[in-house]
Amino acid sequence: MHTIDFERLNLRDGMAVLDLGCGQGRHIHGLYYAADMTCLGMDLSFEDVLHTRKGFDAFPDFSDDRGQSYGLACTDALHLPLSDASLDRVICSEVLEHLPDYHTALAQIARVTKPGGIFAMSVPRAWPERLCWHLSEEYHNTPGGHVRIFNAASLRTDIERTGFRFIARHYAHGLHAPYWWLKCLLWQRRDDHPLILAYKRFLEWDIIARPWLTRALETVASPMMGKSVVMYFERIESE
């Protein structure tokens, strides 16, 4: 399940791509098979980096005619161990809301992105996120949890100030917002409540089967109550 729309990234062979805050690998695993690129995944959680590595090990690519490669690292988004203007594409999905100093992370992303490169990011959409915060104090008041609710327009301005030009915006995961509202409402039983487990099975089935009916519902629901707001930017030339 990708939050970032790869078609908007114009991925091509020979590119270097970073999935910053790669978590357990849902985006970088897809990037690896999208083109013959150098794919980098970085996350602060060593356990998540190991999980991502296991995902690559479970589905190795034995093709002799492909030139893709990947690298994984446990690192801080505020101190990226990468050279200036070294990346063609950067993804940062559902990460910035966890960072007290997200401005420094944005400056680092701008530093490592080549002029003309694309930065794609997502954060929780404001009003579905506010409902989660209202339904459960524990949802955001946990170690490593969400430290803020972003206003998309203000965040766009923050990103543009680091040297990016706004390209596009859309919303994602309309069918997932009710799942998180349920988890917040029933927080003490979020892992075993029958209703939550049933909704989770529905979402897992939808991701795998992708039937036309739920795809149509997702298309309608995402603009109205999509859990995530996704924005795309192009790195402009430095003056």
Buried (B, 14 or more C-beta within 10 A) or exposed (E): EBBBEBEBBEBEEEBBBBBBBBBBBBBBBBBBEBBBBBBBBBBBBEEBBBBBBEBBEEEEEEEEEEEBEBEBEEBBBBEBEBEEBBBBBBBBBBBBBBBEEBBBBBBBBBBBBBEEBBBBBBBBBBEBBEBBBEBBEEBBEEEEEBBBBBEBEEBBEBBEEBBBEEEEEBBBBBBBBBBBBBBBBBBEEBEEBEEBEEBBEEBEEBEEEEEEEBEEBBEEBBEEBBBBBBBBBBBBEEE
